[in-house]
Amino acid sequence: MIESGKHLEYIFGAYGLSALLIVLLSIWVVLSYKKQKNRLDTLKAMGLKRRSERTQIKPE
C-alpha cells in the first residue's frame, strides 16, 4: 500500500482550500441575495412593479 504520510500536507491543503472556497462563495451568494432584495424592496416602495404584474389590455 502507498504511504500516505508523504502526501498528507498536499491532501489537507487541497481539502482546506476547497472548504475555504466553498465558504467564501456561500457568503458571496448570501450577500448578493441580500443586496438584490434590498434593491427590489426599494423599487417596490417607489411603486414600481414587475412587467409580468401589469394588467394587459385585451384587444376587442
C-alpha positions in Angstrom: 0.0 0.0 0.0 1.2 3.5 -0.7 2.3 5.5 2.3 0.1 8.5 2.8 2.5 10.3 5.1 4.4 11.9 2.2 1.2 13.4 0.7 -0.8 14.4 3.8 0.2 18.1 3.5 -1.0 18.2 -0.1 -4.2 16.4 0.7 -5.1 18.5 3.8 -4.1 21.6 1.9 -6.3 20.8 -1.0 -9.3 19.9 1.2 -8.7 23.1 3.3 -8.5 25.3 0.2 -11.7 23.7 -1.2 -13.6 24.2 2.0 -12.4 27.8 2.2 -13.5 28.4 -1.3 -17.0 26.9 -0.7 -17.4 29.0 2.4 -16.4 32.2 0.6 -18.7 31.5 -2.3 -21.6 30.8 0.0 -21.0 34.1 1.8 -20.8 35.9 -1.5 -24.1 34.4 -2.6 -25.9 35.3 0.6 -24.6 38.9 0.5 -25.5 39.3 -3.2 -29.0 38.0 -2.4 -29.5 40.5 0.4 -28.3 43.3 -1.8 -30.7 42.4 -4.6 -33.5 42.0 -2.2 -32.9 45.5 -0.8 -32.8 46.9 -4.3 -36.1 45.2 -5.1 -37.7 46.4 -1.9 -36.6 50.0 -2.7 -38.1 49.8 -6.2 -41.3 48.3 -4.7 -41.5 51.2 -2.2 -41.3 53.6 -5.1 -44.3 52.0 -6.7 -42.5 50.1 -9.5 -43.7 46.7 -10.3 -42.7 43.8 -12.4 -43.7 43.8 -16.1 -45.4 40.5 -15.6 -47.7 42.0 -12.9 -49.0 44.8 -15.2 -52.6 44.4 -16.5 -52.6 43.7 -20.2 -55.2 45.3 -22.4 -57.0 42.7 -24.4 -57.8 43.7 -28.0 -61.5 43.6 -28.8 
